[in-house]
Each structure stands twice: as C-alpha cells, then as structure tokens.
C-alpha cells in the first residue's frame, strides 16, 4: 500500500492521536479494497479529507475519509444509491451519505467494507489505459474552522 503523503501527515497534526489513527485505518481499508484508486487530499475549511477516484478527477470520487475533531467520516458521494441493510449511512443530502467512525471497532463492522465495495462497483472508471494511482494534494484552504 502506498505510504501516507507527507502533506497529509502534516495536515493531520492538529488532531488527536485517536483521530489520526482512525484516518490511517480507514484509509488502509479503502486502499485494500481499491489499491488502484487515486488519493486526492484536501486541507479544507472544516476537515482534512481525502477523496478516492479511479480517474483522478475529484468529481469521480466514490468515497472520502474526512477527519473531524471528534472522529472520522467515511463518506459516499452516491450514498443514496448504495445498499445499506445495516443502516449505517447518515445524512440528508440529495446523493451523499456518510458513516461516522468514532472508535477502531466501528471500522471492524463488515457492513463498512460492504459499503466501500458497493461504491467501488458503481464508481466511474477511466476509459483506455489508467494512469498509475497516486496521492495528490488538491487544495489547501487558507481559512479554517477546524483545528489548525
């Protein structure tokens, strides 16, 4: 598995050790299921997040991992289209949904991987030859509401 991008590590510095460990563990699960995904890293206004896309385009991200002061969200841009028999998905948007991860045990639920796999199944794929998967810092927002 590709190592954590140095800037991603730096962006996570203000968060506590629990949140950092949860981000790393959630990222590991996503990349185990989608090792050929591009990782698009954002140091954003209210969270540090990474979106995962097979094309490298942010609009094609099928899942994201976002760090917040009290935990991590694994989000799905097309969450309303995913089967969720365990009712883990939260949110009220037109399309997106997320699963809150507050402890390592939350990541051990098989339904979390099931949701990631379902998102991979419907994800946009590149036509022709795919580029080598990479981790890229896509944006750094100067104003923040999150820990800095």
C-alpha positions in Angstrom: 0.0 0.0 0.0 1.2 3.5 -0.8 2.6 5.4 2.2 0.7 8.4 3.6 1.6 11.6 1.7 3.9 13.9 3.8 1.5 16.8 3.5 -1.4 14.5 4.6 0.6 13.7 7.8 1.2 17.4 8.3 -2.4 18.4 7.8 -3.5 15.8 10.4 -1.0 17.1 13.0 -3.6 19.3 14.9 -5.9 16.3 15.5 -5.6 14.0 18.5 -3.9 10.6 18.3 -7.3 8.8 18.1 -8.5 10.7 15.1 -5.1 10.3 13.3 -5.2 6.5 13.9 -8.8 6.3 12.7 -7.9 8.2 9.5 -5.0 5.9 8.8 -7.0 2.8 9.5 -10.0 4.0 7.3 -7.5 4.9 4.5 -6.0 1.4 4.7 -9.4 -0.2 4.3 -10.3 1.9 1.3 -6.9 1.2 -0.4 -7.1 -2.5 0.4 -10.4 -2.6 -1.5 -9.3 -0.1 -4.2 -5.5 -0.3 -4.5 -5.6 1.4 -7.9 -7.5 4.5 -6.7 -6.0 8.0 -6.8 -6.0 9.7 -3.4 -7.0 13.4 -3.6 -6.0 15.2 -0.3 -7.7 18.4 0.9 -6.8 20.6 3.8 -10.2 22.1 3.8 -12.3 24.6 5.8 -13.9 22.2 8.3 -12.0 19.0 7.8 -8.9 17.3 6.4 -10.1 14.9 3.9 -9.0 12.5 1.1 -11.2 11.5 -1.8 -10.6 8.3 -3.8 -11.2 8.2 -7.5 -10.2 5.8 -10.3 -9.9 8.6 -12.8 -8.0 11.2 -10.7 -10.9 13.6 -11.1 -12.5 14.9 -7.8 -15.9 14.7 -9.3 -15.4 10.9 -9.8 -14.6 10.2 -6.2 -16.5 7.3 -4.9 -15.6 7.5 -1.2 -13.8 10.0 1.1 -12.3 9.9 4.5 -12.7 13.1 6.5 -11.1 14.0 9.8 -13.0 16.0 12.4 -12.1 16.8 16.0 -14.3 14.1 17.4 -13.9 11.4 14.8 -13.8 10.4 11.2 -16.5 10.1 8.5 -16.3 7.7 5.6 -18.4 9.4 3.0 -20.0 8.2 -0.2 -20.9 10.8 -2.9 -23.5 8.4 -4.3 -24.6 7.1 -0.9 -28.3 7.1 -1.7 -27.6 4.5 -4.4 -25.8 2.1 -2.1 -27.5 -0.9 -0.4 -27.4 -0.3 3.4 -29.2 -3.2 5.2 -27.3 -2.4 8.4 -28.5 1.2 8.3 -25.0 2.7 8.9 -25.4 5.6 6.4 -26.3 9.0 7.8 -27.1 12.3 6.1 -29.9 14.1 4.4 -28.4 15.3 1.1 -29.7 14.5 -2.3 -27.0 12.0 -3.0 -24.2 11.8 -0.4 -24.2 9.8 2.8 -21.6 9.0 5.4 -20.7 6.6 8.2 -19.4 8.0 11.5 -16.3 6.3 12.8 -15.5 7.2 16.4 -13.5 4.1 17.5 -11.5 1.4 15.8 -14.3 -1.1 16.5 -16.5 0.9 14.1 -14.2 0.0 11.3 -14.4 -3.7 12.1 -18.1 -3.9 11.1 -18.3 -5.9 7.9 -21.0 -3.5 6.6 -18.4 -0.7 6.3 -16.4 -2.7 3.8 -19.6 -3.8 2.1 -20.5 -0.1 1.6 -17.0 0.6 0.2 -17.2 -2.3 -2.2 -20.6 -1.2 -3.4 -19.3 2.3 -4.0 -16.4 0.8 -6.0 -18.8 -1.2 -8.1 -20.6 1.9 -9.3 -17.6 4.2 -9.5 -16.5 5.9 -12.7 -13.6 4.2 -14.4 -11.2 5.6 -16.9 -11.5 4.7 -20.5 -8.4 3.1 -22.1 -5.3 2.9 -20.1 -5.5 4.1 -16.5 -2.8 6.3 -15.0 -0.7 5.0 -12.1 -2.5 5.6 -8.8 -1.0 8.5 -6.9 -1.6 10.6 -3.8 -2.0 14.3 -4.7 -2.7 17.4 -2.6 -5.6 19.0 -4.4 -6.4 22.1 -2.3 -5.3 23.9 0.8 -7.8 26.4 2.1 -6.3 29.4 3.9 -9.4 29.9 6.1 -10.3 27.1 8.5 -12.9 26.3 11.1 -11.2 23.1 12.1 -8.1 22.7 14.4 -5.1 24.5 12.9 
